[in-house]
């Protein structure tokens, strides 16, 4: 478990924490961004590594990791701008890097970023690697974090 400010970030399974993970993703993606439930809930959750961030006993953020790809990163509206998202992305990068050191050959991490969040991910050391495209009617770009050449996390 990682502690940053008053946040606790845990690696959890979908089977044990689906309710909390669904609550956060429903608030952010389905309610705020109008993503359909059919798109949001997929079979990939069952086998992904999930990160769950809590303040006290309140779930406030989550992300999932599949291989070296970070996805479904969400921070509830009332917890944004407090450094919790950066703590979450740092934990995700730490997990991917550690998995790479175990022989999985992962020298980089990837994600698909909504364009409004590009600056956030750039501050974490990611670089844009694609042209803009739409995913569920939301503009996105692909981004990469290279463990060999990216600036240290800040």
N, C-alpha and C positions, 0 to 999 in steps of 0.2 A: 504494500500500500504506500502511495506517495502522499505527502502532506505539503500543500502549498497554500500559504495564508490559512484560511479556515476550511480548506477543501480536502476531502479524502477521495482519492481515485483508486478504485479497485478493478482488478481483472475479474470478470464474472462470466458465467455461462448464460446463454439464452434460456436454457431450461429452468434455471433457478431465479433469474431476474427479469424475465420477459415483461412482467407487469410494470416495473419501474422504467425499463427501456422503452416500452410502448407508450407510456405516459409522456415522457419527454419528447419522443419523436412525433407523437400525435399533436402535441402542442405546437411544435416548431414547424414540421413539414405539412401536416394535414390541415390544421387550423390556420396558422399564419400564412403559409405559402400555397395553400390549396392544392397540394399534391394528392392524387387519388390514393385511396387505401390499396387498390389493386397494384399500384406501382410501389408503394412504400413497403408493403409486407411481402417479402420474397423468401424462397427456400434457403438463401445464403445465411440467414441469421442462425440457423441451427448449428452450423459448424464453424462460425466465425469466433474470433476472440472479441469480446465486448469489454469496453471500459465504461464504468459508471462512476460519475463524480457526485459526491454528496457533500452538503453543508449541514452539519448535524445529522439528522436522519431524513433530510429532504433531498431527493434526487434532483439535481440541477443541470446535468450535462451527460452526454454519452457519445461514444464513437464505436465503430467496429473495424476490425482489422482482418483482412483476408489475404494471406501471403504477405506481400509488401505494399498492399493498397489499403489506405485509410478511407473509410466512407461513413456515411450516415452520422457525421459529426453534428451535434446539436447542443446548444446551450439555451435554456429557457430565458425568455425576454427579461425577466427581473434580475437575472444573474449575469447579463452581458456587461462588458466593459470593466470587469473587476479582476481580470487576469486568469479567470478560470478556464477559458478556452485555450489560452497559451499553455497552461499547466497540463491540460488534456492532450494537446498535440505533442508536447514534449514527452509525455508518458508513452504515447503511441509510437513515437520515433524510437524511444529507448527499447520498447518491445521488439520492433522490427529489426533494429540494429543487433540486439542480443540474439534474436533468432538467426540472423545472418552469420554471426560468429559461431553458431553451432553447426555450421556447414551447409546452410541453406543457400549460400551465395547471394544474399541480398545486400548489395552495396548502395541501394537507393530505396526511397519510399515514394509512392505515387498517390495522387488523389485527383478527383474531379471537383474543382472549386466553383461555386457560384461566383459570378464576376464581382458582385459587391464585396466579397470576402478576399479578393486577391491580395490586397494590402496586408491583411492579417497574416495570410500564409507566407507572404514575402518576408515579413518581420520574423517569422519562424525559420527562414532560410530556404524556402521553396522558390523555384523559378518556373515561369510559365513555359510550357513545352508544346502548346497547340494553338491553333486559331480558336476563336470563340465559336461555340456551337450551342444548340438548345437541347436540353434534356428535360422532359416533362414541362415544356414551355418556359423554362428558366434558363437564362444565359449562363454557360459554364466555360471553363478552360481546364485543360489538363495541366497539372503541376508536378514537379519532381523535387525531392530533397536528396542530394547526393552526399552520402556519409563521408566520402573522401574529400570533397571540395567545398561543401557548403560552410558558411560561416557558423561559428558556434551558436547554439540556441541562446536567444536573449529573452 
